[in-house]
Amino acid sequence: MASMVDPRLVLSVASLLLVLLLPLPAADVECCKKGADYPVKVGGVDISPDSIARGKSATFTISANTAMKYQKGSW
């Protein structure tokens, strides 16, 4: 004898999974404070391709300078 799954149970389980997956961790982003003295000075950012798309590869090239001394391989 075949048993039927209650559609309300399926909907409840699907809703629970959706609610649990929504708060996935995201990266926190903060703007730099104007006039602040940061150890790294960013000179430019190039993004390729110019119009990025979800699911497609993108390259970020960042040029920057620092007066900090570091040993090779420490970053």
Secondary structure, 3 states (H helix, E strand, C coil): CCCCCCHHHHHHHHHHHHHHHCCCCCCCCCCCCCCCCCCEEEEEEEEECCCCCCCCCCEEEEEEEECCCCCCCCC
